[in-house]
């Protein structure tokens, strides 16, 4: 009774695989169709149409002939199989004889029920070895999944560390001539007339802005260093998630603080690029946290893309800020009485 139930289940599964293979063949997916039809015929080698369709999706003529001969063993009057073998012989494509199709060396006379019956009478040690092999494969898969997840996490951790500022900013020398220190603090209302202000006033605005941005960049560098140290130690996903959350909080704080700054006109583009980079950095960290929640590779790919975009914006902004910092340092070293 158990054997009959198993045979019925095999026939039902074989029919389902045949229908899927038929759909794949009609849509032009020959490789997929060949795999599905082969699996169907392993369960039910007496499916005449499955053999016929398999001959149509295989590329090797000798394998096609093997399928067509299998059709004729089931139905010697099948005109499609007879015509197909005739064409292959006329084209002299069967030199060396037919060749069994991959995975189908099973004799056509053996049915799914016979195979199930034979397996049912296997010696006990054969069944024990088969179960032991299956258990070993399952254990291997269980061990491989965490290793793959940890590998993805390490790669993304390094991308995060590269996306944020790779080095601390150059300190701004705030010791400027007295005429600069008397300049009023930057306000939004003075931006439209910066070009009409004296050079010393413009420099004062620039130094004030760079002096405010410097500690923010330093805090990002420190947070990135701490994150890199925390994620380089073995601690599991819980520790990585906590480190990622701390880094995200620092990036969000710097982004909010920069939103209250009013950069000089010469640094407006660098200011906007830096904030855009921080926004992309936050999006990448959010995707990274989602990846830790379910280890979905799509989230890992999205995080990697955001980190790459963030790095481009931040590097461009950092180059402008560093260049302006060096320029201000050189101008500040000039005496107030020197000709400018």
FISETI-491882 format. One record per residue (C-alpha): residue in three letters; x, y negated, z negated. Coordinates in nm, 4 decimals. Layout:
<rs>
<res: ALA	X: X	Y: Y	Z: Z>
...
</rs>
This chain:
<rs>
<res: UNK	X: 0.0000	Y: 0.0000	Z: 0.0000>
<res: UNK	X: 0.2833	Y: -0.2368	Z: -0.0810>
<res: UNK	X: 0.4556	Y: -0.1520	Z: 0.2455>
<res: UNK	X: 0.1398	Y: -0.2221	Z: 0.4479>
<res: UNK	X: 0.0993	Y: -0.5601	Z: 0.2769>
<res: UNK	X: 0.4611	Y: -0.6430	Z: 0.3558>
<res: UNK	X: 0.4147	Y: -0.5476	Z: 0.7216>
<res: UNK	X: 0.1083	Y: -0.7703	Z: 0.7515>
<res: UNK	X: 0.2990	Y: -1.0583	Z: 0.5946>
<res: UNK	X: 0.5865	Y: -1.0063	Z: 0.8417>
<res: UNK	X: 0.3499	Y: -1.0056	Z: 1.1394>
<res: UNK	X: 0.1785	Y: -1.3212	Z: 1.0141>
<res: UNK	X: 0.5121	Y: -1.4981	Z: 0.9632>
<res: UNK	X: 0.6309	Y: -1.3768	Z: 1.3027>
<res: UNK	X: 0.3225	Y: -1.5267	Z: 1.4690>
<res: UNK	X: 0.3756	Y: -1.8579	Z: 1.2914>
<res: UNK	X: 0.7396	Y: -1.8722	Z: 1.4037>
<res: UNK	X: 0.6342	Y: -1.7811	Z: 1.7573>
<res: UNK	X: 0.3876	Y: -2.0709	Z: 1.7735>
<res: UNK	X: 0.6538	Y: -2.3139	Z: 1.6507>
<res: UNK	X: 0.9060	Y: -2.1769	Z: 1.8999>
<res: UNK	X: 0.6518	Y: -2.2075	Z: 2.1790>
<res: UNK	X: 0.5915	Y: -2.5732	Z: 2.0933>
<res: UNK	X: 0.9665	Y: -2.6428	Z: 2.0833>
<res: UNK	X: 1.0182	Y: -2.4751	Z: 2.4211>
<res: UNK	X: 0.7414	Y: -2.6790	Z: 2.5822>
<res: UNK	X: 0.8934	Y: -3.0008	Z: 2.4464>
<res: UNK	X: 1.2329	Y: -2.9168	Z: 2.5943>
<res: UNK	X: 1.4110	Y: -2.8326	Z: 2.2658>
<res: UNK	X: 1.5659	Y: -2.5113	Z: 2.3922>
<res: UNK	X: 1.8115	Y: -2.4538	Z: 2.1082>
<res: UNK	X: 1.5431	Y: -2.4993	Z: 1.8431>
<res: UNK	X: 1.3047	Y: -2.2789	Z: 2.0367>
<res: UNK	X: 1.5662	Y: -2.0033	Z: 2.0704>
<res: UNK	X: 1.6222	Y: -1.9981	Z: 1.6957>
<res: UNK	X: 1.2519	Y: -1.9856	Z: 1.6116>
<res: UNK	X: 1.1709	Y: -1.7182	Z: 1.8701>
<res: UNK	X: 1.4646	Y: -1.5067	Z: 1.7554>
<res: UNK	X: 1.3432	Y: -1.5178	Z: 1.3959>
<res: UNK	X: 0.9932	Y: -1.4255	Z: 1.5152>
<res: UNK	X: 1.1190	Y: -1.1234	Z: 1.7087>
<res: UNK	X: 1.3187	Y: -0.9986	Z: 1.4131>
<res: UNK	X: 0.9892	Y: -0.9632	Z: 1.2283>
<res: UNK	X: 0.7826	Y: -0.8421	Z: 1.5236>
<res: UNK	X: 0.9953	Y: -0.7088	Z: 1.8139>
<res: UNK	X: 0.6817	Y: -0.5973	Z: 2.0023>
<res: UNK	X: 0.5699	Y: -0.9520	Z: 2.0876>
<res: UNK	X: 0.5820	Y: -0.9441	Z: 2.4679>
<res: UNK	X: 0.5313	Y: -1.3182	Z: 2.5153>
<res: UNK	X: 0.7973	Y: -1.4056	Z: 2.2584>
<res: UNK	X: 1.0560	Y: -1.2048	Z: 2.4561>
<res: UNK	X: 0.9458	Y: -1.3737	Z: 2.7766>
<res: UNK	X: 0.9686	Y: -1.7242	Z: 2.6337>
<res: UNK	X: 1.3059	Y: -1.6480	Z: 2.4738>
<res: UNK	X: 1.4431	Y: -1.5473	Z: 2.8151>
<res: UNK	X: 1.3394	Y: -1.8893	Z: 2.9413>
<res: UNK	X: 1.5268	Y: -2.0924	Z: 2.6753>
<res: UNK	X: 1.8545	Y: -1.8945	Z: 2.6760>
<res: UNK	X: 2.1397	Y: -2.0102	Z: 2.9002>
<res: UNK	X: 2.3406	Y: -1.6844	Z: 2.9390>
<res: UNK	X: 2.2034	Y: -1.4748	Z: 3.2319>
<res: UNK	X: 2.2964	Y: -1.1416	Z: 3.0677>
<res: UNK	X: 2.1080	Y: -1.2419	Z: 2.7539>
<res: UNK	X: 1.8120	Y: -1.3433	Z: 2.9691>
<res: UNK	X: 1.8195	Y: -0.9981	Z: 3.1289>
<res: UNK	X: 1.8221	Y: -0.8339	Z: 2.7840>
<res: UNK	X: 1.5023	Y: -1.0224	Z: 2.6938>
<res: UNK	X: 1.3363	Y: -0.9377	Z: 3.0255>
<res: UNK	X: 1.4198	Y: -0.5687	Z: 2.9856>
<res: UNK	X: 1.2677	Y: -0.5822	Z: 2.6369>
<res: UNK	X: 0.9505	Y: -0.7209	Z: 2.7942>
<res: UNK	X: 0.9419	Y: -0.4304	Z: 3.0411>
<res: UNK	X: 0.9852	Y: -0.1754	Z: 2.7611>
<res: UNK	X: 0.6675	Y: -0.3149	Z: 2.6088>
<res: UNK	X: 0.4837	Y: -0.3716	Z: 2.9370>
<res: UNK	X: 0.6471	Y: -0.2134	Z: 3.2469>
<res: UNK	X: 0.3960	Y: -0.3954	Z: 3.4720>
<res: UNK	X: 0.4881	Y: -0.7478	Z: 3.3596>
<res: UNK	X: 0.5375	Y: -0.9303	Z: 3.6907>
<res: UNK	X: 0.7256	Y: -1.2271	Z: 3.5380>
<res: UNK	X: 0.9886	Y: -0.9987	Z: 3.3859>
<res: UNK	X: 1.0230	Y: -0.7943	Z: 3.7082>
<res: UNK	X: 1.0634	Y: -1.1081	Z: 3.9161>
<res: UNK	X: 1.3130	Y: -1.2561	Z: 3.6718>
<res: UNK	X: 1.5391	Y: -0.9494	Z: 3.6768>
<res: UNK	X: 1.5196	Y: -0.9395	Z: 4.0566>
<res: UNK	X: 1.6352	Y: -1.3026	Z: 4.0810>
<res: UNK	X: 1.9250	Y: -1.2412	Z: 3.8403>
<res: UNK	X: 2.0368	Y: -0.9347	Z: 4.0368>
<res: UNK	X: 2.0107	Y: -1.1159	Z: 4.3716>
<res: UNK	X: 2.2287	Y: -1.3972	Z: 4.2388>
<res: UNK	X: 2.4794	Y: -1.1404	Z: 4.1076>
<res: UNK	X: 2.4640	Y: -1.2800	Z: 3.7571>
<res: UNK	X: 2.4525	Y: -0.9454	Z: 3.5775>
<res: UNK	X: 2.8078	Y: -0.8236	Z: 3.6333>
<res: UNK	X: 2.9178	Y: -0.6254	Z: 3.3310>
<res: UNK	X: 2.5648	Y: -0.5343	Z: 3.2297>
<res: UNK	X: 2.3165	Y: -0.7033	Z: 3.0030>
<res: UNK	X: 2.4120	Y: -0.8599	Z: 2.6728>
<res: UNK	X: 2.1879	Y: -0.8650	Z: 2.3640>
<res: UNK	X: 2.0722	Y: -1.2116	Z: 2.2677>
<res: UNK	X: 2.2235	Y: -1.3499	Z: 1.9435>
<res: UNK	X: 2.0652	Y: -1.1939	Z: 1.6364>
<res: UNK	X: 1.8550	Y: -0.9444	Z: 1.8332>
<res: UNK	X: 2.0543	Y: -0.6246	Z: 1.8590>
<res: UNK	X: 1.7616	Y: -0.4419	Z: 1.6951>
<res: UNK	X: 1.6268	Y: -0.1581	Z: 1.9142>
<res: UNK	X: 1.2920	Y: -0.2410	Z: 2.0693>
<res: UNK	X: 1.1366	Y: 0.0741	Z: 1.9286>
<res: UNK	X: 1.1907	Y: -0.0316	Z: 1.5663>
<res: UNK	X: 0.9025	Y: -0.2304	Z: 1.4209>
<res: UNK	X: 0.8837	Y: -0.4598	Z: 1.1208>
<res: UNK	X: 0.7076	Y: -0.1822	Z: 0.9261>
<res: UNK	X: 0.9856	Y: 0.0672	Z: 1.0030>
<res: UNK	X: 1.2468	Y: -0.1840	Z: 0.8928>
<res: UNK	X: 1.0566	Y: -0.2538	Z: 0.5714>
<res: UNK	X: 1.0218	Y: 0.1191	Z: 0.5065>
<res: UNK	X: 1.3934	Y: 0.1730	Z: 0.5590>
<res: UNK	X: 1.4759	Y: -0.1102	Z: 0.3216>
<res: UNK	X: 1.2344	Y: 0.0410	Z: 0.0703>
<res: UNK	X: 1.4366	Y: 0.3669	Z: 0.0740>
<res: UNK	X: 1.7793	Y: 0.2025	Z: 0.0386>
<res: UNK	X: 1.9891	Y: 0.3543	Z: -0.2421>
<res: UNK	X: 1.9762	Y: 0.1701	Z: -0.5720>
<res: UNK	X: 2.3367	Y: 0.0549	Z: -0.5499>
<res: UNK	X: 2.2718	Y: -0.1099	Z: -0.2122>
<res: UNK	X: 1.9818	Y: -0.3073	Z: -0.3569>
<res: UNK	X: 2.1944	Y: -0.3990	Z: -0.6608>
<res: UNK	X: 2.4770	Y: -0.5305	Z: -0.4435>
<res: UNK	X: 2.2296	Y: -0.7253	Z: -0.2305>
<res: UNK	X: 2.0751	Y: -0.8898	Z: -0.5365>
<res: UNK	X: 2.4182	Y: -0.9668	Z: -0.6782>
<res: UNK	X: 2.5192	Y: -1.1342	Z: -0.3518>
<res: UNK	X: 2.2016	Y: -1.3450	Z: -0.3486>
<res: UNK	X: 2.2608	Y: -1.4509	Z: -0.7096>
<res: UNK	X: 2.6194	Y: -1.5530	Z: -0.6251>
<res: UNK	X: 2.4965	Y: -1.7675	Z: -0.3365>
<res: UNK	X: 2.2375	Y: -1.9328	Z: -0.5580>
<res: UNK	X: 2.4997	Y: -2.0122	Z: -0.8211>
<res: UNK	X: 2.7263	Y: -2.1596	Z: -0.5573>
<res: UNK	X: 2.4504	Y: -2.3918	Z: -0.4369>
<res: UNK	X: 2.3714	Y: -2.4959	Z: -0.7946>
<res: UNK	X: 2.7359	Y: -2.5911	Z: -0.8514>
<res: UNK	X: 2.7819	Y: -2.7643	Z: -0.5164>
<res: UNK	X: 2.4919	Y: -3.0087	Z: -0.5534>
<res: UNK	X: 2.6321	Y: -3.1951	Z: -0.8600>
<res: UNK	X: 2.9765	Y: -3.2086	Z: -0.6987>
<res: UNK	X: 2.8339	Y: -3.3687	Z: -0.3850>
<res: UNK	X: 2.6323	Y: -3.6160	Z: -0.5914>
<res: UNK	X: 2.9379	Y: -3.7117	Z: -0.7983>
<res: UNK	X: 3.1417	Y: -3.7554	Z: -0.4810>
<res: UNK	X: 2.8847	Y: -3.9950	Z: -0.3373>
<res: UNK	X: 2.8770	Y: -4.1839	Z: -0.6652>
<res: UNK	X: 3.2567	Y: -4.2256	Z: -0.6688>
<res: UNK	X: 3.2594	Y: -4.3558	Z: -0.3112>
<res: UNK	X: 2.9839	Y: -4.6078	Z: -0.3847>
<res: UNK	X: 3.1589	Y: -4.7154	Z: -0.7059>
<res: UNK	X: 3.4681	Y: -4.8064	Z: -0.5067>
<res: UNK	X: 3.2585	Y: -4.9962	Z: -0.2534>
<res: UNK	X: 3.1025	Y: -5.1995	Z: -0.5350>
<res: UNK	X: 3.4450	Y: -5.2840	Z: -0.6724>
<res: UNK	X: 3.5592	Y: -5.4012	Z: -0.3283>
<res: UNK	X: 3.2453	Y: -5.6039	Z: -0.2589>
<res: UNK	X: 3.2908	Y: -5.8317	Z: -0.5608>
<res: UNK	X: 3.5883	Y: -6.0733	Z: -0.5804>
<res: UNK	X: 3.9035	Y: -5.8600	Z: -0.5593>
<res: UNK	X: 4.1257	Y: -6.1052	Z: -0.7452>
<res: UNK	X: 4.0784	Y: -6.3800	Z: -1.0039>
<res: UNK	X: 4.0403	Y: -6.7313	Z: -0.8618>
<res: UNK	X: 4.3249	Y: -6.9769	Z: -0.8630>
<res: UNK	X: 4.2796	Y: -7.2174	Z: -1.1564>
<res: UNK	X: 4.1966	Y: -7.5742	Z: -1.0632>
<res: UNK	X: 4.4230	Y: -7.8423	Z: -1.1984>
<res: UNK	X: 4.1828	Y: -8.0846	Z: -1.3619>
<res: UNK	X: 4.4585	Y: -8.3357	Z: -1.4455>
<res: UNK	X: 4.3753	Y: -8.6008	Z: -1.1838>
<res: UNK	X: 4.4418	Y: -8.9751	Z: -1.1715>
<res: UNK	X: 4.2337	Y: -9.1937	Z: -1.3989>
<res: UNK	X: 4.0480	Y: -9.3440	Z: -1.1064>
<res: UNK	X: 3.9084	Y: -8.9961	Z: -1.0311>
<res: UNK	X: 3.8078	Y: -8.9195	Z: -1.3886>
<res: UNK	X: 3.5892	Y: -9.2293	Z: -1.3914>
<res: UNK	X: 3.3737	Y: -9.0969	Z: -1.1078>
<res: UNK	X: 3.0114	Y: -9.0259	Z: -1.2038>
<res: UNK	X: 2.8970	Y: -8.6629	Z: -1.2366>
<res: UNK	X: 2.7567	Y: -8.5029	Z: -0.9207>
<res: UNK	X: 2.3847	Y: -8.5506	Z: -0.8698>
<res: UNK	X: 2.1545	Y: -8.4505	Z: -0.5847>
<res: UNK	X: 2.0764	Y: -8.8123	Z: -0.4998>
<res: UNK	X: 2.4357	Y: -8.8970	Z: -0.4156>
<res: UNK	X: 2.4874	Y: -8.6145	Z: -0.1593>
<res: UNK	X: 2.3575	Y: -8.8083	Z: 0.1484>
<res: UNK	X: 2.6102	Y: -9.0907	Z: 0.0967>
<res: UNK	X: 2.9220	Y: -8.8884	Z: 0.0168>
<res: UNK	X: 3.0879	Y: -8.9963	Z: 0.3395>
<res: UNK	X: 3.0561	Y: -9.3590	Z: 0.2339>
<res: UNK	X: 3.2206	Y: -9.2936	Z: -0.1072>
<res: UNK	X: 3.5897	Y: -9.3533	Z: -0.1643>
<res: UNK	X: 3.8178	Y: -9.0541	Z: -0.1176>
<res: UNK	X: 3.8909	Y: -9.0419	Z: -0.4876>
<res: UNK	X: 3.5198	Y: -9.0053	Z: -0.5669>
<res: UNK	X: 3.4811	Y: -8.7242	Z: -0.3149>
<res: UNK	X: 3.7793	Y: -8.5489	Z: -0.4697>
<res: UNK	X: 3.6220	Y: -8.5924	Z: -0.8094>
<res: UNK	X: 3.3040	Y: -8.4190	Z: -0.6980>
<res: UNK	X: 3.5072	Y: -8.1383	Z: -0.5424>
<res: UNK	X: 3.7197	Y: -8.0853	Z: -0.8532>
<res: UNK	X: 3.4107	Y: -8.0883	Z: -1.0727>
<res: UNK	X: 3.2475	Y: -7.8239	Z: -0.8570>
<res: UNK	X: 3.5574	Y: -7.6040	Z: -0.8362>
<res: UNK	X: 3.6077	Y: -7.6355	Z: -1.2097>
<res: UNK	X: 3.2535	Y: -7.5063	Z: -1.2659>
<res: UNK	X: 3.2823	Y: -7.2215	Z: -1.0140>
<res: UNK	X: 3.6202	Y: -7.1018	Z: -1.1418>
<res: UNK	X: 3.4948	Y: -6.9472	Z: -1.4692>
<res: UNK	X: 3.2070	Y: -6.7825	Z: -1.2812>
<res: UNK	X: 3.4448	Y: -6.6154	Z: -1.0397>
<res: UNK	X: 3.6655	Y: -6.5110	Z: -1.3295>
<res: UNK	X: 3.3693	Y: -6.3530	Z: -1.5095>
<res: UNK	X: 3.2825	Y: -6.1585	Z: -1.1922>
<res: UNK	X: 3.6387	Y: -6.0353	Z: -1.1691>
<res: UNK	X: 3.6384	Y: -5.9237	Z: -1.5327>
<res: UNK	X: 3.3009	Y: -5.7511	Z: -1.4933>
<res: UNK	X: 3.4238	Y: -5.5685	Z: -1.1831>
<res: UNK	X: 3.7393	Y: -5.4550	Z: -1.3620>
<res: UNK	X: 3.5324	Y: -5.3247	Z: -1.6539>
<res: UNK	X: 3.2967	Y: -5.1468	Z: -1.4161>
<res: UNK	X: 3.5827	Y: -4.9836	Z: -1.2317>
<res: UNK	X: 3.7345	Y: -4.8652	Z: -1.5591>
<res: UNK	X: 3.4022	Y: -4.7248	Z: -1.6859>
<res: UNK	X: 3.3199	Y: -4.5346	Z: -1.3665>
<res: UNK	X: 3.6700	Y: -4.3902	Z: -1.3265>
<res: UNK	X: 3.6262	Y: -4.1903	Z: -1.6463>
<res: UNK	X: 3.4213	Y: -3.8672	Z: -1.6572>
<res: UNK	X: 3.0929	Y: -3.9415	Z: -1.8303>
<res: UNK	X: 2.8115	Y: -3.8323	Z: -1.6053>
<res: UNK	X: 2.5426	Y: -4.0348	Z: -1.4359>
<res: UNK	X: 2.4171	Y: -4.1842	Z: -1.7653>
<res: UNK	X: 2.7448	Y: -4.3696	Z: -1.8191>
<res: UNK	X: 2.7582	Y: -4.4761	Z: -1.4555>
<res: UNK	X: 2.4061	Y: -4.6141	Z: -1.4712>
<res: UNK	X: 2.4869	Y: -4.8181	Z: -1.7833>
<res: UNK	X: 2.8024	Y: -4.9614	Z: -1.6212>
<res: UNK	X: 2.6093	Y: -5.0473	Z: -1.3046>
<res: UNK	X: 2.3393	Y: -5.2244	Z: -1.5054>
<res: UNK	X: 2.6003	Y: -5.4334	Z: -1.6894>
<res: UNK	X: 2.7656	Y: -5.5357	Z: -1.3633>
<res: UNK	X: 2.4281	Y: -5.6246	Z: -1.2134>
<res: UNK	X: 2.3454	Y: -5.8469	Z: -1.5113>
<res: UNK	X: 2.6744	Y: -6.0366	Z: -1.4668>
<res: UNK	X: 2.6197	Y: -6.0841	Z: -1.0935>
<res: UNK	X: 2.2641	Y: -6.2062	Z: -1.1557>
<res: UNK	X: 2.3860	Y: -6.4529	Z: -1.4199>
<res: UNK	X: 2.6503	Y: -6.5974	Z: -1.1867>
<res: UNK	X: 2.3946	Y: -6.6253	Z: -0.9080>
<res: UNK	X: 2.1565	Y: -6.8157	Z: -1.1373>
<res: UNK	X: 2.4335	Y: -7.0452	Z: -1.2618>
<res: UNK	X: 2.5475	Y: -7.1269	Z: -0.9092>
<res: UNK	X: 2.1888	Y: -7.2154	Z: -0.8233>
<res: UNK	X: 2.2176	Y: -7.5128	Z: -1.0621>
<res: UNK	X: 2.5344	Y: -7.6454	Z: -0.9017>
<res: UNK	X: 2.5387	Y: -7.9137	Z: -0.6319>
<res: UNK	X: 2.8476	Y: -7.8573	Z: -0.4172>
<res: UNK	X: 3.0174	Y: -8.1363	Z: -0.2206>
<res: UNK	X: 2.9402	Y: -8.1502	Z: 0.1425>
<res: UNK	X: 3.2737	Y: -7.9971	Z: 0.2380>
<res: UNK	X: 3.1988	Y: -7.6839	Z: 0.0330>
<res: UNK	X: 2.8276	Y: -7.6461	Z: 0.1032>
<res: UNK	X: 2.8816	Y: -7.3607	Z: 0.3497>
<res: UNK	X: 3.1153	Y: -7.1757	Z: 0.1133>
<res: UNK	X: 2.8641	Y: -7.2233	Z: -0.1686>
<res: UNK	X: 2.5808	Y: -7.0794	Z: 0.0425>
<res: UNK	X: 2.7963	Y: -6.7876	Z: 0.1623>
<res: UNK	X: 2.8962	Y: -6.7003	Z: -0.1931>
<res: UNK	X: 2.5357	Y: -6.7000	Z: -0.3153>
<res: UNK	X: 2.4268	Y: -6.4929	Z: -0.0144>
<res: UNK	X: 2.6993	Y: -6.2409	Z: -0.0925>
<res: UNK	X: 2.5845	Y: -6.2173	Z: -0.4549>
<res: UNK	X: 2.2234	Y: -6.1615	Z: -0.3444>
<res: UNK	X: 2.3337	Y: -5.8755	Z: -0.1174>
<res: UNK	X: 2.5454	Y: -5.7405	Z: -0.4026>
<res: UNK	X: 2.2379	Y: -5.7243	Z: -0.6276>
<res: UNK	X: 2.0404	Y: -5.5449	Z: -0.3558>
<res: UNK	X: 2.3208	Y: -5.2904	Z: -0.3241>
<res: UNK	X: 2.3352	Y: -5.2354	Z: -0.7006>
<res: UNK	X: 1.9574	Y: -5.1856	Z: -0.7107>
<res: UNK	X: 1.9825	Y: -4.9259	Z: -0.4335>
<res: UNK	X: 2.2664	Y: -4.7610	Z: -0.6237>
<res: UNK	X: 2.0516	Y: -4.7361	Z: -0.9374>
<res: UNK	X: 1.7734	Y: -4.5796	Z: -0.7293>
<res: UNK	X: 2.0258	Y: -4.3295	Z: -0.5964>
<res: UNK	X: 2.1105	Y: -4.2234	Z: -0.9509>
<res: UNK	X: 1.7390	Y: -4.1764	Z: -1.0179>
<res: UNK	X: 1.6883	Y: -3.9074	Z: -0.7537>
<res: UNK	X: 2.0155	Y: -3.8655	Z: -0.5602>
<res: UNK	X: 1.8448	Y: -3.9636	Z: -0.2356>
<res: UNK	X: 2.1100	Y: -4.0087	Z: 0.0342>
<res: UNK	X: 1.8995	Y: -4.2826	Z: 0.1982>
<res: UNK	X: 1.9517	Y: -4.5024	Z: -0.1096>
<res: UNK	X: 2.3245	Y: -4.4335	Z: -0.1009>
<res: UNK	X: 2.3424	Y: -4.5394	Z: 0.2643>
<res: UNK	X: 2.1420	Y: -4.8536	Z: 0.1928>
<res: UNK	X: 2.3713	Y: -4.9430	Z: -0.0985>
<res: UNK	X: 2.6834	Y: -4.8942	Z: 0.1145>
<res: UNK	X: 2.5435	Y: -5.1213	Z: 0.3859>
<res: UNK	X: 2.4562	Y: -5.3974	Z: 0.1390>
<res: UNK	X: 2.8024	Y: -5.3818	Z: -0.0230>
<res: UNK	X: 2.9703	Y: -5.4122	Z: 0.3149>
<res: UNK	X: 2.7601	Y: -5.7174	Z: 0.4075>
<res: UNK	X: 2.8181	Y: -5.8754	Z: 0.0656>
<res: UNK	X: 3.1916	Y: -5.8342	Z: 0.0940>
<res: UNK	X: 3.2001	Y: -6.0219	Z: 0.4277>
<res: UNK	X: 3.0140	Y: -6.3223	Z: 0.2825>
<res: UNK	X: 3.2143	Y: -6.3335	Z: -0.0419>
<res: UNK	X: 3.5526	Y: -6.3018	Z: 0.1310>
<res: UNK	X: 3.4674	Y: -6.5873	Z: 0.3683>
<res: UNK	X: 3.3497	Y: -6.8075	Z: 0.0813>
<res: UNK	X: 3.6535	Y: -6.7199	Z: -0.1337>
<res: UNK	X: 3.8885	Y: -6.8174	Z: 0.1493>
<res: UNK	X: 3.7236	Y: -7.1606	Z: 0.1773>
<res: UNK	X: 3.7262	Y: -7.2151	Z: -0.1993>
<res: UNK	X: 4.0915	Y: -7.1119	Z: -0.2308>
<res: UNK	X: 4.1970	Y: -7.3350	Z: 0.0575>
<res: UNK	X: 4.0115	Y: -7.6326	Z: -0.0914>
<res: UNK	X: 4.1615	Y: -7.5610	Z: -0.4335>
<res: UNK	X: 4.5135	Y: -7.5704	Z: -0.2941>
<res: UNK	X: 4.4384	Y: -7.8912	Z: -0.1045>
<res: UNK	X: 4.3067	Y: -8.0611	Z: -0.4179>
<res: UNK	X: 4.6111	Y: -7.9464	Z: -0.6145>
<res: UNK	X: 4.8419	Y: -8.1032	Z: -0.3560>
<res: UNK	X: 4.6461	Y: -8.4307	Z: -0.3511>
<res: UNK	X: 4.6336	Y: -8.4436	Z: -0.7296>
<res: UNK	X: 5.0143	Y: -8.4195	Z: -0.7487>
<res: UNK	X: 5.0432	Y: -8.7463	Z: -0.5534>
<res: UNK	X: 5.0880	Y: -9.0599	Z: -0.7646>
<res: UNK	X: 4.7920	Y: -9.3032	Z: -0.7698>
<res: UNK	X: 5.0271	Y: -9.5757	Z: -0.6410>
<res: UNK	X: 5.1445	Y: -9.3688	Z: -0.3467>
<res: UNK	X: 5.0162	Y: -9.4479	Z: -0.0009>
<res: UNK	X: 4.7463	Y: -9.2026	Z: 0.1061>
</rs>
